[in-house]
């Protein structure tokens, strides 16, 4: 950040009042403020309201004219929709916020939740697979979900047709979490409306997206990273060689989660992804016992309720305020970053190595460039430059 926009060295404050939560929501919904940028702004300015006050000047210093933060009426409308849907807002520092999500660099600052929040305190296993699942795949998903639920696990999936739907249906009695690509009140596919209503009675509908937002293609990889991160393990039942389920599996591996897969016939394209995962080292799953053997007993899995130091740990993990930098130095750093990035996603860690810069020096420059739309943050925290014909 430039010298003119550096404003605070105070640690970020968790939202303790409704006004604070309102400011968090408004900051996150402001243009070009994604999860990573949100956390950086919060760390730099100490509170969401301070960040909101500073954003127009930050944008101006980054070369953006006429930048405006999210209007209050948009947040008012989202809150109105949330109240009608009986949705609750979970902030990053809330005790009920999913513990395993906090380890992500792009952890959602806010989540909308509809249903029973107590399921977040229980150990989880994610189960995903093909939309055009085979009869055997559906039977396997149902069997795994029912058995894992009886063993004490909450089954997490993405509400898609096929394997996801079968997993949710079989885990209704024991508890299931559906992570949605759109708003928590927007059910896709529409045929799962009854299933979603049932889940909200005994489990949870969860989303980081604004209430009322219909899912778009770019939102599904974002949803997948949450499915991968919520649980200690991910089980893939059926997946083609190029599928969303394999993207979720890669995310799970990146997050250090256990990845397991159900094998299938070599001639069935729906099993090619699972067979490849097993070839590359994923645990082969014949039934629920294989999954349970790969994990510690449910009662030993840490949950949010068992970690009283979370707030201090989360504060310590957030980035430190950057060093002051002149406009000329900032411009030069921007050009260095843009020169290293292209359409192919690159990890921030690799960029730090390439530029030989401390993370705290690179972070504010990335924030400036994200606000300008000069760089894009892809799922998993990867960075790239948008193609010229892409809409900012």
Secondary structure as UniProt FT lines:
FT   TURN            3..5
FT   HELIX           18..28
FT   TURN            31..32
FT   HELIX           35..45
FT   HELIX           48..61
FT   TURN            62..63
FT   HELIX           72..85
FT   STRAND          88..91
FT   TURN            92..93
FT   TURN            95..96
FT   HELIX           99..103
FT   TURN            105..106
FT   STRAND          110..115
FT   HELIX           117..121
FT   STRAND          124..128
FT   TURN            131..132
FT   HELIX           135..150
FT   TURN            151..152
FT   STRAND          154..157
FT   TURN            161..162
FT   HELIX           163..170
FT   TURN            171..174
FT   STRAND          176..179
FT   TURN            184..185
FT   HELIX           190..192
FT   HELIX           193..202
FT   STRAND          204..207
FT   TURN            211..212
FT   HELIX           217..230
FT   STRAND          233..236
FT   HELIX           244..254
FT   TURN            255..256
FT   STRAND          258..261
FT   TURN            266..267
FT   HELIX           269..271
FT   HELIX           272..279
FT   TURN            280..281
FT   STRAND          283..284
FT   HELIX           288..293
FT   HELIX           298..300
FT   HELIX           304..306
FT   TURN            308..309
FT   HELIX           310..317
FT   HELIX           327..340
FT   HELIX           348..355
FT   HELIX           359..372
FT   STRAND          376..378
FT   HELIX           379..381
FT   STRAND          382..384
FT   TURN            388..389
//
